Amino acid sequence: MPGYDLHSHSNRSDGTLRPAEVMVLATQCELAGVALTDHDTFDGLDEAAAAADDLGLEFVPGIEFSAEYDGASLHILGYWVDPDDAAIEAELLRLTATRFRRGEMIVEKLRDLGLDVSLDRVLELAGGEAIARPHIAEAMVEAGIVTDEKEAFDRYISDDGLAYVPKHALPPMEALRLIGEAGGVCVLAHPGMWRGSDTVPDELIEEMAAGGMVGLEVRHPDHDEETRAKYAAMAERLELVATAASDCHGERYGFRMGEERTDAETFAELKRRAGR
């Protein structure tokens, strides 16, 4: 089944491939279409759109917007958002401005714990783009502090880790409002991965659905069958579009583009609700 992968990342945030290379990978996986949804940035969309057009691939411009609920990160996928919307631009500038300092503070906390993590190396791994926690995790693996990035997150930099530093992020309902007013539609990303392995509270999803959210990312590589069944039933009950996506980060997490695919009928419904 060709299908659509509606969640992927490039090196404009915490992926390892350039935006155009993400599109090539999608074509190699025989997808009909793909969304680029980098964290809190639209920087890769023009490059990705041009590459997708050359490859005959349907491209969905997207973003994974940072929000926060009850002290923990929560990610909202926005599709077909106007990148020139003034309110969105202002919020993304705030997120970018605080992200570098947050990266510095996480490294400082790690060093205070006696761990030899180099901020210069973290910056190199970020490639001149915004620092994200996977860049810090990668530096920790290189330095031999942890065996893999999962251990770095689990022990040190997850939302309840020893070196966690909170970041500027909007409440979910405010993020929904911003994206909606900028012409986009929202899908809640990986609701089974809140606070690491907890699930997003049902009452929050219900509130977001009532507030205009159109979809729920039901099938994700890190959702087990029980979690998928739970959210498929919730999507049906709340009349949300039940999407599927790989959350591909290139080499990071194993080139899993197309591992989960939204079928053509479901994608058509998402487009219909977006007025596309």
C-alpha positions in Angstrom: 0.0 0.0 0.0 1.6 3.3 -1.0 -0.1 5.5 1.7 0.9 8.7 3.3 3.5 9.3 6.1 2.3 12.3 8.0 5.1 12.8 10.5 8.8 13.2 9.6 11.8 15.3 10.6 14.8 16.8 8.8 18.0 18.3 10.0 16.2 21.6 10.4 15.2 20.2 13.8 16.4 16.8 15.1 16.4 14.6 12.0 19.6 13.6 10.3 18.6 14.1 6.6 18.2 17.3 4.6 14.6 18.1 3.7 15.1 17.1 0.1 16.7 13.8 1.3 13.6 13.1 3.4 11.5 13.4 0.2 13.9 11.0 -1.6 13.6 8.5 1.2 9.8 8.7 1.0 9.9 8.0 -2.7 12.2 5.0 -2.1 9.6 3.7 0.4 7.0 4.0 -2.4 4.8 6.5 -0.5 2.2 8.5 -2.3 2.8 11.5 0.0 4.6 12.7 3.0 4.5 15.6 5.6 7.6 17.3 6.9 6.9 18.3 10.5 10.0 19.7 12.0 9.9 20.9 15.6 8.9 24.5 15.8 10.2 25.6 12.4 9.1 26.0 8.8 12.7 26.4 7.6 12.8 23.1 5.6 9.4 23.4 3.8 10.5 25.2 0.6 13.4 22.7 0.0 11.1 19.8 0.7 8.3 21.0 -1.5 10.6 21.6 -4.4 12.1 18.1 -4.1 8.7 16.5 -3.7 7.4 18.2 -6.8 10.4 16.9 -8.8 9.8 13.4 -7.5 6.1 13.4 -8.2 5.3 13.0 -4.5 2.4 14.7 -2.8 3.8 17.1 -0.1 2.1 18.2 3.0 3.7 21.2 4.7 3.7 20.7 8.4 5.2 21.5 11.8 5.4 19.8 15.2 4.4 22.5 17.6 5.7 22.4 21.2 3.0 22.7 23.9 3.1 21.9 27.6 0.5 20.3 29.9 0.9 19.7 33.6 4.6 20.3 33.4 5.3 17.9 30.6 5.9 18.3 26.8 3.0 17.7 24.5 3.4 17.9 20.7 0.8 19.1 18.2 1.1 18.4 14.5 -0.1 21.3 12.4 -0.7 20.8 8.7 -1.1 23.5 6.0 -0.2 26.3 8.4 0.6 29.7 6.9 4.3 30.2 7.8 3.9 34.0 7.3 1.2 34.4 9.9 2.4 37.1 12.3 1.3 35.4 15.5 2.8 32.0 14.6 6.1 33.8 13.6 6.2 35.5 16.9 5.7 32.3 18.9 8.3 30.4 16.9 10.8 33.2 17.5 10.2 32.9 21.3 10.6 29.1 21.1 13.9 29.5 19.1 15.3 32.2 21.4 14.8 30.1 24.5 15.9 26.7 23.0 19.6 27.6 22.8 19.7 28.7 26.4 17.8 25.6 27.4 20.4 23.5 25.7 23.1 25.3 27.5 21.4 24.8 30.9 20.9 21.0 30.3 24.6 20.6 29.5 25.4 22.7 32.6 23.3 20.4 34.7 24.9 17.3 33.2 28.3 18.7 34.0 27.2 19.5 37.5 26.4 15.8 37.8 30.0 15.0 36.9 29.3 14.1 33.2 31.8 15.3 30.6 29.4 16.6 28.0 30.7 19.2 25.5 28.4 22.1 24.5 30.6 22.7 21.5 30.0 19.1 20.3 26.3 19.5 20.9 26.3 22.6 18.7 28.3 20.7 16.0 25.7 17.9 16.0 22.9 20.5 15.7 24.6 21.6 12.5 23.9 25.3 13.1 20.2 24.7 13.6 18.2 24.8 16.9 19.5 22.5 19.7 17.2 19.7 20.5 17.5 17.1 23.2 18.5 14.3 20.7 21.6 16.3 19.9 22.5 16.3 23.6 21.7 12.6 23.8 23.9 11.9 20.8 26.8 13.8 22.4 26.4 11.7 25.5 26.6 8.5 23.5 29.7 9.7 21.7 31.3 10.6 25.1 30.6 7.1 26.4 28.4 8.4 29.2 25.4 6.2 28.1 25.1 3.3 25.7 22.4 4.8 23.6 20.1 7.8 23.2 17.2 6.0 25.0 19.4 5.7 28.1 20.3 9.4 27.9 16.6 10.3 27.8 15.4 7.8 30.4 18.1 8.7 33.0 18.9 12.3 32.4 17.0 14.5 29.9 13.4 13.2 29.7 10.7 15.4 31.4 11.5 13.7 34.7 15.2 13.2 34.1 18.0 14.3 36.4 19.1 17.1 34.1 15.7 18.1 32.7 15.2 21.8 32.1 11.7 23.0 31.2 11.2 25.1 28.0 8.9 27.8 26.9 5.8 26.3 25.5 2.2 27.2 25.1 -0.8 25.5 26.7 -2.4 23.1 24.2 -5.5 25.1 23.7 -3.5 28.2 22.9 -1.4 26.2 20.4 -4.6 24.9 18.8 -5.9 28.5 18.5 -2.7 29.8 16.9 -2.5 27.0 14.3 -6.2 27.3 13.5 -6.1 31.1 13.0 -3.1 30.6 10.7 -5.2 28.4 8.5 -3.9 25.0 9.7 -5.4 21.9 11.1 -4.2 20.0 14.2 -3.5 16.4 15.0 -2.2 15.3 18.4 1.1 13.5 18.0 1.9 10.2 19.7 -0.6 10.5 22.6 0.7 7.3 24.1 4.2 8.9 24.7 3.4 11.7 27.1 5.9 12.0 30.0 7.9 9.4 28.2 5.6 6.4 28.4 2.4 7.7 30.0 -0.7 8.5 27.9 -2.2 12.0 27.4 -5.1 12.4 29.8 -8.4 11.6 28.1 -10.0 14.7 29.4 -7.4 16.9 27.7 -7.9 15.1 24.4 -11.7 15.6 24.7 -11.1 19.3 25.4 -8.8 19.6 22.4 -11.3 17.9 20.2 -14.0 20.2 21.3 -11.7 23.1 20.7 -11.1 22.3 17.0 -8.5 19.6 16.9 -9.2 17.3 13.9 -7.1 14.2 14.4 -5.3 11.8 16.6 -2.1 10.0 15.7 -3.3 6.5 16.4 -0.7 4.3 14.7 2.9 5.3 15.7 5.9 3.0 15.9 6.1 3.5 19.7 2.4 2.7 20.3 1.7 -0.9 21.3 -1.5 -2.7 20.1 -3.4 -1.8 23.3 -2.5 1.9 22.9 -3.5 1.8 19.2 -6.9 0.2 20.1 -7.5 2.8 22.8 -6.9 5.7 20.6 -8.7 4.3 17.6 -11.8 3.9 19.7 -11.3 7.4 21.1 -10.9 8.9 17.6 -14.1 7.2 16.5 -16.0 8.4 19.6 -14.8 12.0 19.2 -15.1 12.0 15.4 -11.4 12.6 14.9 -9.3 11.5 11.9 -7.2 8.5 13.0 -3.8 9.0 11.4 -0.7 6.8 11.0 2.9 8.0 10.8 6.5 6.9 11.3 7.9 10.0 13.1 11.0 9.4 10.9 14.2 11.1 12.0 16.4 9.7 9.3 19.3 7.6 10.7 18.2 8.5 14.2 15.8 5.7 15.3 16.5 3.7 12.2 15.2 5.2 9.0 11.7 4.1 9.7 9.9 6.2 7.0 6.7 4.5 5.9 6.7 2.1 8.8 3.2 3.4 9.6 1.0 4.8 6.7 -2.2 6.7 6.6 -4.4 5.2 3.9 -5.8 7.3 1.0 -9.3 7.5 2.3 -8.2 8.8 5.7 -5.8 11.2 4.1 -8.7 12.5 1.9 -10.8 13.1 5.0 -7.9 15.1 6.7 -7.6 17.2 3.6 -11.4 17.7 3.5 -11.4 19.0 7.0 -8.5 21.3 6.2 -10.5 22.7 3.2 -7.9 21.4 0.7 
